[in-house]
Amino acid sequence: MKFNYKKITFALLLGIATITHNSCNDKFFDAQPDNLLNIETIFSNRAQTENYWGGLYARIPDIWDQPYAFYFSSITDEMDISNWQEFAQNSGALSADNVNTSYVDYYNKIRQCQIFIDNVDKCDELLITENGPTIVKQYKAEAKFLRAYYYWLVMKMHGPAVLLPMNVDEAGADNYQIPRSSWDECVTFVLDLINEALIDLPVEHYQQNTSTPDGSQLGRINKMVAEALKSEITLFHASPLYNGNTDLANWKNLDGKQLINQSYDASKWKAAATQAKVAIDLALANGKDLFVRNGNSTFETGFLSTRDLFWDGYQKEGIWIRPSTQREQWERHASPRAVVGTPYNGLAVPQELVDDFRMADGSTISQSATYNENTYVNANTDYYVSGTNTMYTNREPRFYAYITFNGSKIPGVAKSGMNRVEYYSTGNSGKNGAPRDWPKTGYTARKNIHPGYGFNPSTTTNRVAMLIRLSELYLNYAEALNEAEPNNPDILIYLNKIRNRAGLPSLASGLSQAQMREHIRMERRIELCFEGKRYFDVRRWKVADQEGYYQGGTITGMDMSKGTHLSDPAFHQRVVAVERADWNDKNYFMPWHQMEIDRNKALVQIPGY
């Protein structure tokens, strides 16, 4: 099949790049009045039609544009940035007057997707090109998927959504009075849209007349992406927040319509397991697999595989890829000041997440006979220097790939004469050296910092963002199957694939359903940390008020106000590092902004706001 790849790539990348910046392409859309003359003009020209199509991708979130644009890690128990910004979710000040209104952008894209679907067939210049009808079908399928996806983003944040009329002419100012559809209705709606899109989506976008994926088409929606998103949707749909949640029995529309179903349906877990396996099998059949970089030992292989995945492994493991990413924003804020150019050094990791990483043998720190917070090592390793506290030694490989701690080797290019990160008060990245650029907890995020990164002079390694990767699908499958068929051997098979790739030993059989559930949830906590999953996981599990998942209260860390040398016990003391507001059940969903409630009298607010 022959496509104009140059035009396609330009349109796609231009559209995707507008996620956090008001580019000319975004303004182009905003500038178009909704009248027949301009619609006809756009779709009479192939270049404008494809620019419009590319712009449909523009609001796909960039998971590494942290900490400000994509802020979900910073409002969970996996990160704190309160030296720079206090989020209303953390302070308890979230209200219908200050809630993020990103849903406005999503609804704009929903409408633009429908405009494209309704009008792309009018572009004769596109239709008469070689394979034009097939190209148009694929473009429409992508638009249908994206229309469903933007609805899904609204649903994840705000719960049952307002579903707009399919006919865009019916969505004018006179039709703002639209109530929420129920959660079940919304899920059926988005799944139906995705299934409709699947008919005309290719499995993968290949180079012409080959079975080799075309790198210039990276990020375009295909069947693997669609089936993977269906896995996420069905997993949420089966989860306690949405499946028989009687705590929300009073959340109803004005006419009394129930918005969250009140009867638990165990078959939803079976459906989620089946869908996850469909997505996995399709990915594996098309060359996807867990990325592995072999080292000189099982431990080193686990470390290299989980560290290098984000720049060398995305083509192997990535299912849904965002080719344009603000990864330098992430590296700049996460890297300690010991990196050349003095980065910002402030994506603070709570002690609670640090403690959840296993020991090298797979045991927890409370189970280990070797874990000790009062002694210090006297030898250098590839991961930390002599004098490091033994609480950071003999930990699992992902700990060294994902967390920067006092005494760890410097991620990125080190400043001259430095060979370690010093978070004690007078250290090279400690509190005394900068007004705000220090982590309150004594730890920073290390994941997705390239070892060649330098802030100034800038040395960067271009890469993508993986919105969904195969390891997540494995975890989806294990979780859903554990709820549907607790003794199914696939649960351990797929969970152990993730553990083994990370250098951990396999879990043995014989665990109860509850024990397996905790292992699966902890694996999601560690494997997917900082990737925007935790915020939604603790909510869909309906455990944000429980120990080990608590989303509020105190966050602990090391004592950043103390310490004059690497092995100073004064620094290595657990203290309260951050005080957040206590959890409130109203925060399971975000409220609609008050302006929407005022404008749409049929729209009911989330209980508690």
C-alpha positions in Angstrom: 0.0 0.0 0.0 1.4 3.4 -1.0 1.0 6.4 1.3 2.3 9.9 1.1 4.5 9.3 4.2 6.1 12.6 4.2 2.8 14.4 4.5 1.4 12.0 7.0 4.5 12.2 9.3 4.5 16.0 9.1 0.8 16.2 10.0 1.0 13.7 12.8 4.1 15.1 14.5 2.8 18.7 14.1 -0.4 17.7 15.7 1.1 15.8 18.5 3.6 18.5 19.3 0.7 20.9 20.3 0.0 19.1 23.5 1.5 21.7 25.8 2.2 24.6 23.5 -0.1 26.8 21.4 1.4 26.1 18.1 0.2 27.6 14.8 -1.5 24.3 14.1 -3.5 24.6 17.3 -4.4 28.2 16.5 -5.5 27.1 13.1 -8.1 24.9 14.5 -9.2 27.5 17.1 -9.5 30.1 14.4 -12.0 28.1 12.3 -15.6 29.3 12.7 -18.0 26.4 12.6 -19.7 27.3 9.4 -20.2 25.3 6.2 -18.0 27.6 4.1 -14.8 27.0 6.1 -15.5 23.3 6.6 -15.9 22.9 2.9 -12.7 24.8 2.3 -10.7 22.7 4.7 -11.8 19.4 3.3 -11.5 20.5 -0.3 -7.7 20.4 0.1 -5.6 17.4 0.9 -2.9 19.3 2.8 -5.4 21.0 5.0 -7.4 17.8 5.5 -4.3 16.0 6.7 -3.3 18.9 9.0 -6.7 18.7 10.5 -6.3 15.0 11.0 -2.9 15.4 12.6 -4.3 17.9 15.0 -6.7 15.4 16.3 -3.7 13.8 18.1 -2.8 17.1 19.8 -4.2 16.6 23.3 -2.8 13.2 24.0 -1.1 13.7 27.3 2.7 13.6 27.6 3.4 11.5 30.6 7.0 12.9 31.0 6.0 16.6 30.8 6.3 16.6 34.6 5.9 18.1 37.2 3.5 20.8 36.1 1.7 19.9 32.9 1.3 16.1 33.7 1.0 16.4 37.4 -0.6 13.1 38.5 2.5 11.7 40.2 2.8 14.9 42.2 -0.7 14.4 43.7 -0.1 10.8 44.8 2.0 9.0 47.3 4.9 8.6 44.7 6.1 12.2 44.4 6.2 15.6 46.1 7.2 19.0 44.6 5.9 21.2 47.3 9.1 23.2 47.4 8.0 24.6 44.0 4.2 24.2 43.9 1.4 23.2 46.2 -1.4 21.5 44.4 -5.0 22.0 45.6 -5.5 18.2 45.7 -2.7 17.9 48.3 -3.6 20.9 50.4 -7.3 20.0 50.6 -8.3 23.2 48.8 -9.6 21.5 45.6 -12.9 23.0 44.7 -15.2 23.4 41.8 -13.7 26.9 41.3 -10.1 25.9 41.0 -10.2 22.4 39.4 -8.2 21.8 36.3 -10.3 22.3 33.2 -8.3 20.1 30.7 -11.7 18.4 29.9 -12.5 21.5 27.9 -9.6 20.7 25.5 -10.8 17.0 25.4 -14.3 18.0 24.4 -12.9 20.3 21.8 -11.0 17.4 20.3 -14.1 15.2 20.6 -16.0 17.6 18.5 -13.1 18.0 16.0 -12.9 14.2 15.6 -16.6 14.1 14.7 -16.2 17.0 12.2 -13.4 15.1 10.6 -15.4 11.8 10.4 -18.3 13.7 8.9 -16.3 15.5 6.2 -13.1 13.7 5.2 -15.0 11.8 2.5 -15.5 15.2 0.8 -11.8 15.6 0.1 -11.6 14.5 -3.5 -7.9 15.3 -3.8 -7.3 12.7 -1.1 -9.7 10.1 -2.5 -8.3 10.2 -6.0 -4.7 9.6 -4.8 -3.3 6.0 -5.0 -5.2 3.9 -2.4 -7.1 7.0 -1.5 -10.2 5.3 -0.2 -8.2 3.0 2.0 -6.2 6.0 3.4 -9.5 7.8 4.2 -10.9 4.7 5.9 -7.8 4.6 8.1 -7.9 8.3 8.9 -11.6 8.0 9.9 -10.8 4.9 12.1 -8.1 6.9 13.9 -10.5 9.7 14.4 -13.1 7.3 15.8 -10.6 5.9 18.2 -9.4 9.3 19.3 -13.0 10.5 19.9 -13.4 7.5 22.3 -10.0 8.1 23.9 -10.7 11.8 24.7 -14.0 10.7 26.3 -12.1 8.1 28.3 -9.7 10.8 29.6 -12.7 12.8 30.8 -14.2 9.7 32.4 -11.0 8.7 34.3 -10.9 12.1 35.9 -14.5 13.1 36.3 -16.5 9.8 36.3 -19.7 9.5 34.3 -19.4 12.0 31.4 -21.7 14.1 29.3 -21.9 12.4 25.9 -22.3 14.9 23.1 -24.7 14.3 20.1 -23.0 12.5 17.3 -24.2 15.2 14.9 -22.0 18.2 15.6 -24.7 20.5 14.3 -26.8 19.5 17.3 -24.1 20.5 19.8 -24.6 24.2 19.7 -25.4 26.7 22.4 -29.0 25.6 22.6 -28.0 22.1 23.5 -25.8 22.7 26.5 -28.5 21.1 28.8 -27.2 17.5 28.7 -27.0 15.3 31.7 -24.3 12.8 32.5 -24.7 9.3 31.1 -24.2 6.5 33.6 -20.8 5.0 33.9 -21.9 1.8 32.3 -23.4 3.7 29.4 -20.2 5.7 28.9 -18.1 2.5 28.9 -20.4 0.9 26.4 -20.2 4.0 24.2 -16.4 4.3 24.1 -15.9 0.5 23.6 -18.4 0.6 20.7 -16.5 3.5 19.1 -13.2 1.7 19.5 -14.7 -1.6 18.0 -16.0 0.4 15.1 -12.5 1.9 14.6 -10.9 -1.5 14.8 -12.6 -2.6 11.5 -10.4 -0.3 9.5 -7.3 0.1 11.6 -4.2 -1.8 10.5 -2.4 -4.0 13.0 0.7 -1.9 12.5 1.9 0.8 10.1 4.5 -1.0 7.9 7.0 0.2 5.4 5.6 -0.1 1.9 5.4 -3.7 0.7 7.2 -5.0 3.8 6.5 -6.4 7.3 8.9 -3.9 8.9 7.2 -1.2 11.1 7.6 2.2 9.6 9.4 4.4 12.1 8.1 7.5 10.4 4.6 6.5 11.4 5.5 6.0 15.1 2.6 7.0 17.3 -0.3 6.4 14.8 -3.2 4.5 16.1 -3.3 0.8 15.1 -5.1 -2.4 16.3 -2.5 -3.1 19.0 -3.1 0.4 20.5 -6.9 0.0 20.3 -6.9 -3.4 22.0 -4.5 -2.2 24.7 -6.7 0.8 25.5 -9.7 -1.6 25.7 -7.8 -3.6 28.3 -7.4 -0.5 30.4 -11.1 0.4 30.0 -12.4 -3.0 30.9 -10.0 -3.2 33.9 -11.3 0.0 35.3 -14.9 -1.1 34.6 -14.4 -4.2 36.7 -12.8 -2.4 39.6 -14.5 -1.6 42.9 -14.9 2.2 42.3 -17.2 1.5 39.4 -18.5 -2.0 40.0 -21.2 -2.1 42.7 -20.0 1.0 44.6 -22.8 1.5 47.1 -21.0 4.4 48.7 -22.2 6.4 45.6 -25.8 5.3 45.8 -26.9 8.9 46.0 -25.0 10.1 43.0 -27.9 10.4 40.5 -29.1 12.7 37.8 -31.9 15.2 38.5 -34.4 12.7 37.1 -33.1 10.0 39.6 -31.0 8.1 37.1 -28.2 6.1 38.9 -24.7 7.1 37.7 -22.7 4.3 39.3 -24.1 0.8 39.2 -25.0 -0.6 42.6 -24.7 -4.4 41.9 -21.3 -6.0 41.8 -20.8 -8.0 38.6 -18.0 -10.6 38.8 -18.2 -11.3 35.1 -16.6 -7.8 34.4 -13.3 -9.2 35.8 -13.5 -12.1 33.4 -14.2 -9.7 30.5 -11.2 -7.6 31.6 -8.9 -10.7 31.7 -10.1 -11.9 28.3 -9.5 -8.4 26.8 -6.0 -8.2 28.3 -5.1 -11.5 26.8 -6.4 -10.4 23.4 -4.2 -7.3 23.6 -1.2 -9.4 24.8 -1.5 -12.1 22.1 -1.9 -9.5 19.3 1.2 -7.6 20.5 3.3 -10.8 20.8 2.2 -12.0 17.4 3.5 -8.7 15.9 6.9 -8.8 17.4 6.4 -7.1 20.8 8.1 -8.5 23.9 9.6 -7.4 27.2 12.8 -5.5 26.6 15.8 -7.2 28.0 19.4 -5.9 28.0 21.8 -8.6 29.1 24.4 -7.8 31.7 27.1 -9.9 33.4 24.7 -11.2 36.0 21.0 -11.6 36.6 21.1 -8.5 38.8 22.9 -6.4 36.2 20.5 -7.6 33.5 17.6 -6.5 35.7 19.1 -3.1 36.2 20.0 -2.5 32.6 16.7 -3.8 31.3 14.6 -1.5 33.5 16.9 1.5 33.1 17.5 1.5 29.4 14.0 0.5 28.5 12.9 4.1 28.1 15.4 5.0 25.4 16.4 1.7 23.8 13.5 -0.6 24.5 10.4 1.3 23.3 10.3 -0.3 19.9 10.3 -3.8 21.5 8.0 -3.1 24.5 6.0 0.0 23.6 2.4 -0.6 22.5 1.2 3.0 22.4 3.9 5.5 21.8 3.9 9.3 21.8 6.8 10.3 19.5 7.0 13.8 20.9 7.8 14.1 24.6 9.0 16.8 27.0 11.5 14.3 28.5 14.0 17.1 29.0 11.5 18.8 31.3 11.5 15.6 33.4 15.3 15.2 33.4 15.9 18.8 34.3 13.6 18.7 37.4 14.5 15.2 38.5 18.3 15.3 38.2 20.4 16.2 41.3 22.5 19.4 41.4 25.6 17.2 41.1 24.8 16.8 37.4 26.7 19.2 35.1 24.8 22.5 34.8 23.0 22.2 38.1 19.6 20.9 37.3 16.6 21.6 39.5 16.8 18.6 41.9 13.3 18.5 43.2 11.1 15.6 42.2 11.1 14.2 45.7 10.2 10.6 46.3 8.5 9.7 49.6 10.2 7.3 52.0 7.0 5.1 51.7 7.8 4.4 48.0 11.5 3.8 48.8 10.5 1.3 51.4 8.3 -0.6 49.0 11.1 -1.6 46.7 12.1 -5.2 47.5 15.4 -6.5 48.6 17.5 -8.3 45.9 16.1 -11.7 47.0 12.5 -10.5 46.6 11.8 -10.1 50.3 10.4 -6.9 51.8 12.6 -4.7 54.0 10.6 -5.9 57.1 11.2 -9.6 56.1 14.9 -9.2 55.4 17.5 -10.1 58.0 20.1 -7.9 56.3 18.2 -4.6 56.1 19.7 -2.1 58.5 19.4 1.7 58.7 22.2 2.2 61.3 25.3 1.0 59.5 27.3 2.1 56.4 29.2 0.1 53.7 32.9 0.3 53.2 33.1 -0.5 49.5 32.2 1.1 46.2 29.8 -0.6 43.7 28.4 0.4 40.4 25.3 1.8 42.1 26.6 3.6 45.3 29.9 4.6 47.0 31.6 3.6 50.1 30.0 5.3 53.2 26.4 4.8 51.9 23.9 3.7 54.5 23.1 0.0 54.3 19.4 0.7 54.0 20.2 1.3 50.3 22.3 -1.8 49.8 21.2 -5.2 48.5 18.0 -3.8 47.1 16.3 -5.0 43.9 17.7 -3.7 40.6 14.8 -1.3 39.9 15.6 0.6 43.1 18.9 1.7 41.5 17.3 2.4 38.1 14.4 4.4 39.5 15.5 6.1 42.8 18.4 8.6 43.5 19.5 8.5 47.2 22.3 9.8 49.4 25.5 8.1 48.3 24.1 6.9 44.9 26.2 7.3 41.8 25.3 10.4 39.9 22.7 10.0 37.2 23.8 11.8 34.1 27.1 13.6 33.5 28.7 14.4 36.8 30.2 17.8 37.7 34.0 17.8 37.8 35.3 16.2 40.9 32.0 14.7 42.0 31.2 10.9 42.0 28.2 10.7 44.2 24.9 12.4 45.1 25.0 14.0 48.5 21.6 14.9 50.0 22.7 15.6 53.5 22.3 19.2 54.4 25.7 20.5 53.4 26.1 18.1 50.5 26.4 18.8 46.8 22.6 18.5 46.3 21.5 19.2 49.9 19.2 21.8 51.4 21.9 24.3 52.3 23.0 24.8 48.7 19.8 26.2 47.1 16.7 28.0 48.3 14.2 25.6 46.8 16.0 23.1 44.5 16.2 20.2 46.9 13.9 17.3 47.6 12.1 17.5 50.9 12.3 13.7 51.4 16.0 13.2 50.7 15.3 11.2 47.5 14.6 12.1 43.9 13.2 10.2 40.9 15.8 8.6 38.7 13.7 6.7 36.2 14.1 7.9 32.6 17.2 10.0 33.3 19.7 9.0 30.6 23.2 8.4 31.9 24.5 10.9 29.3 22.2 13.7 30.4 23.7 17.1 31.1 21.8 20.3 31.8 24.4 22.8 30.8 26.0 22.3 28.5 23.0 20.4 27.3 23.5 16.8 26.3 20.2 15.0 25.5 19.1 11.7 24.1 16.0 11.9 22.1 13.3 9.4 22.8 9.6 8.8 23.0 7.0 8.3 25.7 5.3 4.9 26.1 1.7 5.6 27.1 1.0 1.8 27.3 3.7 -0.9 27.3 3.6 -4.6 27.3 4.5 -5.0 31.0 1.4 -3.0 31.9 -0.8 -5.4 29.8 0.8 -8.3 31.7 -0.1 -6.7 35.0 -3.7 -6.0 33.7 -4.1 -9.6 32.8 -2.7 -10.9 36.1 -4.9 -8.6 38.1 -8.1 -9.3 36.3 -7.5 -13.1 36.2 -6.8 -13.1 39.9 -10.2 -11.7 40.5 -12.0 -13.9 38.0 -10.1 -17.2 38.4 -7.9 -17.0 41.5 -6.1 -20.3 40.8 -5.4 -19.8 37.1 -1.7 -20.6 36.5 -1.4 -17.7 34.1 -1.5 -15.3 37.0 1.9 -16.3 38.2 3.3 -16.8 34.7 2.7 -13.3 33.7 3.4 -11.7 37.0 6.7 -13.5 37.2 7.6 -12.4 33.7 7.7 -8.8 35.1 9.6 -9.8 38.2 12.2 -11.9 36.4 12.9 -9.1 33.9 13.5 -6.8 36.9 16.0 -9.3 38.4 13.6 -10.7 41.1 13.0 -14.4 41.7 9.7 -15.9 40.8 6.9 -16.0 43.3 6.0 -19.6 44.3 2.5 -21.1 43.8 0.1 -21.5 46.7 -0.6 -17.9 47.5 -4.2 -17.0 48.4 -6.2 -14.6 46.2 -5.7 -11.8 48.7 -1.9 -12.4 48.9 -1.7 -12.5 45.1 -3.7 -9.3 44.9 -1.2 -7.5 47.1 1.7 -8.7 45.1 0.1 -7.6 41.9 -0.7 -4.2 43.3 2.8 -3.7 44.6 4.2 -4.7 41.3 2.1 -2.0 39.6 3.4 0.4 42.3 7.0 -0.2 41.5 7.1 -1.2 37.8 4.9 1.7 36.7 5.9 4.4 39.2 6.0 8.0 37.8 4.2 7.0 34.6 0.8 8.4 35.6 -0.8 5.1 36.7 -0.8 5.3 40.5 -3.3 8.1 40.8 -5.9 6.1 39.0 -5.0 2.7 40.5 -5.6 3.7 44.1 -8.9 5.2 43.2 -10.3 2.4 41.0 -9.3 0.0 43.8 -11.2 2.2 46.2 -8.4 2.0 48.7 -7.1 5.6 48.9 -8.1 5.7 52.6 -6.2 2.5 53.6 -2.7 1.9 55.0 -0.2 1.4 52.2 -2.3 3.3 49.7 -3.3 6.4 51.8 -3.5 9.5 49.6 -2.9 12.2 52.2 -1.5 12.9 55.6 2.2 12.7 56.4 4.9 11.9 53.9 8.2 10.9 55.5 11.8 11.0 54.4 15.4 11.6 55.6 16.2 14.7 57.6 17.3 17.2 55.0 18.1 19.8 57.6 20.8 17.7 59.1 24.1 16.1 58.1 27.7 17.3 57.4 29.1 14.1 55.7 27.9 11.1 53.8 27.6 8.7 56.7 26.2 11.2 59.1 23.5 9.4 61.2 21.8 12.8 61.8 20.7 12.8 58.2 19.6 9.2 58.1 16.7 9.7 60.5 13.0 9.2 59.4 11.2 12.5 59.8 7.9 14.0 58.6 8.9 15.7 55.4 5.6 16.8 54.0 2.1 17.4 55.6 -0.8 17.0 53.2 -4.5 17.2 53.9 -6.2 14.0 55.1 -7.9 12.0 52.5 -11.5 12.8 51.7 -13.7 10.4 49.8 -15.0 13.2 47.5 -11.6 13.1 45.8 -12.2 9.7 44.1 -13.3 11.9 41.2 -12.5 15.4 40.2 -15.4 17.9 40.2 -16.6 19.7 37.2 -15.7 23.3 37.2 -18.5 25.5 38.6 -18.8 27.3 35.2 -20.0 24.0 33.7 -22.5 23.5 36.5 -23.8 27.0 36.0 -24.0 26.6 32.2 -25.5 23.1 32.0 -28.4 22.9 34.5 -28.8 19.2 33.8 -25.2 18.4 35.0 -25.0 17.2 38.6 -21.8 17.7 40.6 -19.8 15.0 42.2 -21.0 14.4 45.8 -19.0 16.4 48.3 -18.5 19.5 46.1 
